[in-house]
Amino acid sequence: MEAFVAAFGLLGYELCEAGDEALAPRYEKVAIYAKDDRPTHAARQLQTGEWTSKCGSLEDITHTLEGLQGSSYGAPAVVMRRRRRDLPQ
């Protein structure tokens, strides 16, 4: 997990407080799913507050964070954010 957090950190993301999945209009958020403490999947929050990701070779889907939780991907373990770049500082 540390390597994934570091990689997103290089892109300008910082860790959110635990449980901070709510829409924050000035930020882009990503959630990293983990199973048995191993990263399995990532999702990006849309401006609507919904989340989107690509499941295998399928098209991108829109979902809730809980919608992908289960035996395949585990559960959202980390949420990170960065200030949206399309807004004035």
C-alpha angles and dihedrals in degrees: 000000000000091000092052092049089048092049093051087044089060087057091055100264123139130194117269125218113272110278094018099134095127121117113271105187095209093053141064112220134200128190123207116207121210138189119196088354092302121117112246108164145000132215132192124217117237124217088257091063093251121117129237134198144151118253108207113302093336125108121276113280133203116228148142118264089249091050093076096038113117145074097328102050105011113216138313104277103172134024119196133183142195131187112268110256095211093066127079114259 
